[in-house]
Amino acid sequence: MCHPRLTKKVQLMLALLIAGAATSLALAQAPAATPPPPDGEQLYKENCIECHGPEGDDVPDVDLGRGRFRRATTDPELVGIVLRGIPNTAMPPSNFSEAQASAIVQYLRAKASRAAASAGNAASGRAIFTGRGNCMSCHRVNGSGARTGPDLSEIGRMRHSTDIERAIVEPDFMVAPSNRYIRLVTRDGATITGRMLNQDIFTVQLIDSKEQLRSLARADLKEFTFIDKSPMPSYRGKLTAQEIGDLVSYLVSLQGGGVQ
């Protein structure tokens, strides 16, 4: 049985229909495009600038652009204020998503870090760190210095500038769990203090005051005590405001990956 040959016009129409169906199928199977992350700077300018101003310092006792907040210190606390506002004040709750509120907080943190870096002289801060501040007697930067205190090679990436400044003048304010100091007394009466590195149900590891790595069995310990106070001295009154600003600028510049 013979089939009539399709005309060129019919063949073209069939080809177009097949191509259109294939395109529709491909589009249906393609994953949805991921929306871009929220722009914290744009959100701040569109929603916050009217009350707080372009630099974030229009509200008394608050300077958002330099990381000075009246009622919060941590990122989750700040995100909570952006979302829920502050009762009985001019700070209203918002309709932001948590991602948008977090983007605004990160924008303000980055702005504060830039302000801290430019407020002081990093070269002068480095001279204080390596000289009269005597910081390298405990801290280490890019392979140079002591090991009894935390390594600060990446402190500018890990800590906010406001936290760094506060740690210089008020070192007991916030001691990270990884930097806590302990006091151990062995069953034979020896006392060992140092910065704890790790612990499990059997052993405790620390860097002692002589920069020696120690690992002790818990069964050999009579006492295990966390030291509440930071061994770091406060530099309040020992350094001028400008010198502290210089030191903060230097520490903010420590982002890891190179000699400073």
Secondary structure as UniProt FT lines:
FT   HELIX           8..29
FT   HELIX           40..47
FT   HELIX           49..52
FT   TURN            54..55
FT   TURN            60..61
FT   HELIX           64..66
FT   HELIX           75..84
FT   TURN            87..88
FT   HELIX           98..119
FT   HELIX           122..130
FT   TURN            131..133
FT   HELIX           135..137
FT   STRAND          140..141
FT   TURN            142..143
FT   STRAND          144..145
FT   TURN            153..154
FT   HELIX           155..158
FT   HELIX           161..169
FT   TURN            171..172
FT   HELIX           177..179
FT   STRAND          181..186
FT   TURN            187..188
FT   STRAND          191..199
FT   STRAND          203..208
FT   TURN            209..210
FT   STRAND          213..217
FT   HELIX           218..220
FT   STRAND          221..227
FT   TURN            237..238
FT   HELIX           241..252
//
